[in-house]
Each structure stands twice: as structure tokens, then as C-alpha cells.
């Protein structure tokens, strides 16, 4: 509760009538954001998110406002005022548990249905809006550099990652250097035939909510839009490939089946996934070592698997 100042507490009291309880539910040890679940005396539930990194509040607000009533996502109830020094967002809490927590207990037939539904939601999200630049929203600030050229955009993003890696004393520098070298080779052949679209950038089982009806799980929402901004739509396939399809490759076609109802599939999607997965592994390693060693090791293992076929 120490991160909820008096002004914010007054706003909560104005929004949620009567008594309520608050509990921490975020990864507060990372020092990035502070997330709380608020339960009113009428059993109504809310999520309060206080932002600690630049642009995340802006990304999430724009993403949720654009996607409201288009896909299943939280509704904004209240948000930071312009004069506030603290960026915060109050949303309704969607029912469900994160898919990551129950995935191993779900039957194959049920997994297929879930993955196809996720393909539909991703395809619908990508089909809603088209842009002429890559990167953080233009409305997030005048200092934002938006890219028109896809390869130059990717190069800039990748340079930030490798510079963060170089600035640290990480224990796998030979692996990371090898991964970055292989990553840069894609610049000669990588392209996109799609316009930038509204992308989630963390479309993974930890941000997908499911509920159980009898013995059958179904998707009940997508959460966490703090990384949402215009990008190559193929990048949103990366997290499901990393977390599910590398071990259960037969499921990938069902995601594509659902996605194809709203968007066409890139002919070189499989090729681009090799690039985006290398990028993902390097990105994880670029920040996670100091904060969560288990996640850092996931990044290392992903790179070993991609480079050396070493699961």
C-alpha cells in the first residue's frame, strides 16, 4: 500500500463506494509497476496499475481505448489526470485465471479450441487499425522517433538490446554474441509485406485469461497492453511460439486457422519467427539477470535451442 498516495486513495474512494480491500498482485520486486486487486463490499473487482516506466501508461491507455468492444479486454474506469505526477489506471477485473497456470492440465482437444480462439482474437486485433509507422504511439510525446522503414526500425530496436547486454557482466556473453551475430544476418533478407498494425507485443499465456465451464476451458480475455503500439503484425506470434509451439508444434496450425478469419498469413512467417525468437531470447537476457534469474535462464535456453538445437 505504500505506493498508493493520499490523492490516489481519495480517487479510489470516489470511484468505489463503500468499504473495499486491496492486495498486491504484481511483480513488485521488479520495480517497474505496482499492480493491485481491489474488491468492493459488493464483490465487484478492479485492477489498479501504477506505472513506473516511460510510455507504458500511454501504450496501455491507447490500446485499451482502441480495442474496447472489439476484443475481450479490460474496460477503463478511471485514469491519471494530466496534472498528476503518478501515472495510474483503474480497470475492471476480468474473470478467469492465466492460461499459463492451467495449460498442462488441459486436454488436447480443449487446447486446440483455445489456440484457435486466440488466433481469432489476434487476427481481429490486427485487422482493426493500420498505420504508416513502426514504434511508440505518436501521441505519447513529441520526442518519439517513429520509423517508416521496417529494417531500420528493427536495427534500432536490436541495438538497444545488445547495448544493454554489453553494459552488464553476464555469464553467457559468448552465447549472446553468437545470437546477436546470427540475428544481424537476417537484415539482408528480412522484409514485411504487411502495413504496421496495432500489436500487443506480449500475447503470451501469462496475459491470456481462461475460465472453466464444467470441464472445458475457454478464453475470457486478453490483458496487459502496456507494450501495445504499431508494429509488424507477425511479431505478435512470437510469444506463443516461444511458450507453446516449440514444444507442441502441432498447435500452430490452429492459431493460423483462427487468425486467417480476419487477416492473411505472411508467406514467410516461419522464417521471420526464427528472427523474432532470437530477438526475444536476447531481449529477455538483456534485462532479466538482475531481477529474475529464472526468466534469464529461459532466455538463455531459448537461444541455445535456436542456435544449437539444444533444448
C-alpha positions in Angstrom: 0.0 0.0 0.0 3.0 2.3 0.4 2.9 3.2 -3.3 -0.7 4.5 -3.2 -0.5 8.1 -2.2 -3.3 10.1 -0.5 -4.5 11.7 -3.7 -4.8 8.3 -5.4 -6.5 6.8 -2.4 -9.1 9.7 -2.5 -9.8 8.9 -6.1 -10.3 5.3 -5.3 -12.8 6.2 -2.6 -14.7 8.4 -5.0 -14.9 5.6 -7.6 -15.6 2.6 -5.4 -18.3 3.3 -2.9 -18.3 1.7 0.4 -15.6 -0.4 2.0 -13.1 -2.3 -0.1 -9.9 -4.4 0.3 -6.7 -4.1 -1.6 -4.0 -6.8 -2.2 -0.8 -6.8 -4.2 -0.8 -9.0 -7.3 2.0 -7.6 -9.4 5.7 -8.4 -9.6 6.6 -5.5 -7.5 10.1 -6.8 -6.8 11.0 -5.8 -10.4 10.4 -2.2 -9.5 8.6 -1.4 -12.8 4.9 -1.2 -12.0 2.7 -1.8 -9.0 -0.5 -3.7 -9.5 -3.3 -4.2 -7.0 -6.6 -6.1 -6.9 -9.4 -4.1 -5.3 -12.5 -5.9 -4.1 -15.6 -3.8 -3.1 -18.0 -4.8 -0.4 -20.5 -5.7 -3.2 -17.9 -8.2 -4.5 -17.1 -6.0 -7.5 -13.4 -6.4 -8.5 -11.0 -3.9 -10.0 -7.3 -3.8 -11.1 -5.3 -0.7 -10.2 -2.0 -0.3 -12.1 0.6 2.3 -11.1 3.3 2.8 -13.8 7.0 3.2 -13.2 8.4 3.1 -16.8 8.1 5.6 -19.5 5.4 5.2 -22.2 3.8 2.1 -20.6 0.8 4.1 -19.3 0.3 5.8 -22.7 0.6 2.5 -24.6 -2.0 0.8 -22.4 -4.5 3.6 -22.4 -4.4 3.9 -26.2 -4.5 0.2 -26.7 -7.5 -0.4 -24.4 -9.4 2.6 -25.8 -8.9 1.5 -29.4 -9.8 -2.2 -28.7 -12.7 -1.6 -26.3 -15.7 -3.7 -27.7 -13.5 -5.1 -30.4 -11.9 -7.9 -28.4 -12.3 -9.1 -24.9 -10.1 -6.8 -22.8 -10.5 -4.7 -19.6 -12.5 -1.5 -19.6 -11.0 1.7 -18.3 -12.9 3.0 -15.3 -10.6 5.9 -14.2 -7.1 7.0 -15.1 -4.4 9.5 -14.3 -5.1 13.2 -14.7 -2.7 15.4 -16.6 -1.6 17.3 -13.5 -0.7 14.1 -11.7 2.9 13.1 -11.1 1.8 9.4 -10.9 0.5 7.6 -13.9 -2.1 5.1 -12.9 -5.1 3.2 -14.4 -8.1 1.7 -12.8 -9.8 -1.1 -14.8 -12.5 -3.7 -14.2 -11.1 -7.2 -13.3 -11.9 -9.8 -15.9 -12.9 -13.2 -14.6 -10.5 -16.1 -15.1 -7.1 -17.5 -14.4 -4.0 -17.0 -16.6 -3.6 -19.7 -19.2 0.0 -20.3 -18.1 -1.1 -21.7 -14.8 -3.5 -24.4 -16.1 -2.1 -25.2 -19.6 -0.5 -28.5 -18.6 -3.9 -29.8 -17.2 -5.9 -29.0 -20.3 -6.9 -31.8 -22.7 -5.6 -31.8 -26.3 -9.0 -31.1 -27.8 -9.5 -28.2 -25.4 -6.0 -26.8 -26.2 -6.9 -26.8 -29.9 -10.1 -24.8 -29.3 -8.3 -22.3 -27.1 -5.5 -21.8 -29.6 -7.9 -21.3 -32.5 -9.8 -18.7 -30.4 -6.6 -16.9 -29.7 -5.9 -16.8 -33.4 -9.3 -15.2 -33.9 -8.6 -12.6 -31.2 -5.2 -11.8 -32.6 -6.5 -11.5 -36.1 -9.3 -9.3 -35.1 -7.0 -7.0 -33.2 -4.6 -6.7 -36.1 -7.4 -6.1 -38.6 -8.9 -3.1 -36.7 -6.2 -0.5 -37.4 -3.5 0.2 -40.0 -0.6 2.7 -39.6 2.2 4.2 -41.6 5.0 4.0 -38.9 6.5 1.5 -36.5 7.1 2.2 -32.8 5.6 4.0 -29.9 2.4 6.0 -30.5 2.9 9.4 -32.0 0.6 10.8 -29.3 2.8 9.6 -26.5 5.2 12.5 -26.9 7.0 14.8 -29.3 10.4 13.2 -28.6 9.2 9.8 -30.0 11.1 8.6 -33.1 8.7 6.7 -35.4 10.2 4.7 -38.2 8.8 4.3 -41.7 11.4 1.8 -42.8 11.0 -1.7 -41.3 14.6 -2.8 -41.3 16.0 0.4 -39.9 13.3 0.1 -37.1 14.5 -3.5 -36.4 18.1 -2.4 -36.3 17.4 0.3 -33.8 15.4 -2.0 -31.6 18.2 -4.6 -31.7 20.9 -2.1 -31.0 19.2 -1.1 -27.7 19.1 -4.8 -26.7 22.8 -5.5 -27.4 23.9 -2.3 -25.8 22.0 -3.3 -22.6 23.7 -6.7 -22.7 27.2 -5.2 -23.3 26.7 -2.9 -20.3 26.4 -5.9 -17.9 28.7 -8.6 -16.7 26.5 -11.5 -17.9 27.7 -15.1 -17.6 26.8 -16.2 -21.2 28.5 -13.5 -23.3 29.8 -15.9 -25.9 26.3 -17.3 -26.5 24.8 -13.8 -26.5 27.3 -12.6 -29.0 26.7 -15.6 -31.2 23.0 -15.0 -31.1 23.3 -11.3 -32.0 25.6 -12.1 -34.9 23.0 -14.6 -36.3 20.3 -12.1 -35.7 22.0 -9.4 -37.8 22.3 -11.7 -40.7 18.5 -11.6 -41.1 18.7 -7.9 -42.1 19.7 -8.9 -45.6 16.7 -11.0 -46.3 14.0 -9.9 -43.7 11.1 -7.9 -45.0 7.4 -7.4 -44.3 4.6 -7.3 -46.8 2.1 -6.0 -44.2 1.4 -2.5 -43.0 2.1 -1.7 -39.4 -0.8 -2.8 -37.2 -1.9 -2.4 -33.6 0.2 -5.1 -31.8 0.1 -6.4 -28.3 3.8 -7.4 -28.0 3.2 -9.8 -25.1 0.5 -12.1 -26.5 1.5 -14.9 -24.2 -0.2 -17.4 -21.8 0.6 -15.2 -18.9 -1.6 -12.5 -20.4 -4.5 -14.7 -21.5 -7.4 -15.3 -19.1 -9.4 -18.5 -19.2 -12.5 -19.7 -17.3 -13.7 -23.2 -16.8 -17.3 -24.2 -17.8 -17.9 -27.7 -16.4 -14.7 -29.4 -17.6 -14.0 -27.2 -20.5 -11.7 -24.1 -20.5 -12.5 -21.1 -22.7 -10.7 -17.8 -23.3 -12.2 -14.9 -21.4 -9.9 -12.0 -22.1 -6.5 -10.5 -23.1 -4.8 -8.3 -20.5 -1.6 -6.2 -20.1 -1.4 -3.8 -23.1 1.5 -1.7 -21.7 3.6 -2.8 -24.7 0.9 -2.1 -27.3 1.9 0.1 -30.3 2.1 -0.1 -34.1 4.4 -2.8 -35.5 4.8 -5.7 -37.9 1.8 -7.9 -37.0 4.0 -11.1 -37.3 5.8 -10.1 -34.1 2.7 -11.0 -32.1 3.1 -14.7 -33.0 6.5 -14.8 -31.2 5.4 -15.4 -27.6 3.0 -18.3 -28.4 5.8 -19.9 -30.5 8.2 -19.5 -27.6 6.0 -20.7 -24.8 3.8 -23.3 -26.6 4.6 -24.1 -30.2 8.3 -25.0 -29.8 7.2 -27.9 -27.6 3.7 -28.6 -29.2 4.2 -27.6 -32.8 1.0 -29.3 -34.0 -1.0 -26.5 -32.4 0.5 -23.7 -34.6 -1.8 -24.5 -37.5 -4.9 -23.9 -35.3 -3.7 -20.5 -34.4 -3.3 -19.8 -38.1 -6.8 -21.2 -38.8 -8.3 -18.7 -36.4 -6.1 -15.8 -37.5 -7.0 -16.3 -41.1 -10.6 -15.5 -40.5 -9.5 -11.8 -40.2 -6.0 -11.5 -41.6 -3.9 -13.2 -44.3 -0.8 -15.1 -43.1 2.6 -13.9 -44.2 4.2 -16.3 -46.6 7.5 -16.2 -44.7 6.0 -16.3 -41.2 8.1 -19.4 -40.2 11.3 -17.7 -41.4 10.5 -14.5 -39.6 9.8 -16.5 -36.4 13.5 -17.5 -36.4 14.5 -13.9 -36.3 11.8 -12.8 -33.8 12.6 -15.7 -31.4 16.3 -14.8 -31.5 15.3 -11.2 -30.7 13.1 -12.5 -27.9 15.8 -14.5 -26.3 18.3 -11.6 -26.4 15.7 -9.2 -25.1 15.0 -11.4 -22.0 18.7 -11.8 -21.3 19.2 -8.0 -21.7 17.3 -7.1 -18.5 16.3 -10.2 -16.5 19.6 -11.3 -14.9 19.5 -8.8 -12.1 15.8 -9.1 -11.4 14.7 -12.7 -12.0 17.3 -15.3 -12.7 14.7 -18.0 -13.7 13.4 -15.8 -16.6 17.0 -15.0 -17.6 17.7 -18.7 -17.8 14.6 -19.1 -20.0 16.1 -16.6 -22.4 19.5 -18.5 -22.4 17.8 -21.8 -23.0 15.7 -20.4 -25.9 18.9 -19.1 -27.6 20.6 -22.4 -27.1 17.7 -24.2 -28.6 17.6 -21.9 -31.6 21.3 -21.8 -32.3 22.4 -25.3 -31.3 19.2 -27.3 -31.3 19.9 -27.9 -27.6 16.5 -27.9 -25.7 
